[in-house]
Amino acid sequence: MTEKIEHELLSRRSAFSLFGLAAAFSLAVPVTLSALSDAEAQTAGMERRQDRREGRHERREDRREGRQDRRETRRGGGSKPESTGTGTGTK
């Protein structure tokens, strides 16, 4: 009864540790290999997508600036005269 079972050489804790290390390594290797690659990844479709994205960013920024200008005008901080809007009539 003092025999040691041979397949119990690896505890559960060390098995999970090895499994975690293997998982981390399998995630790190593709990232490292892709960073080392010198291949040109730009295709015509990717360039069109980037152009559309830049256009969206520019339009979004224009909208934000317009809102900010209108806000400043409404609050009296802008240099533009207030042309539209309804006030309470008390100044």
SULPETA-V856856 format. One record per helix or strand of 2 or more residues. SS is the DSSP state (H for helix, E for strand). FROM is the first residue (numbers start at 0). TO is the last residue. If there is no record, write none. Layout:
# SULPETA-V856856
SS & FROM & TO
SS & FROM & TO
This chain:
# SULPETA-V856856
H & 5 & 7
H & 11 & 35
H & 43 & 73
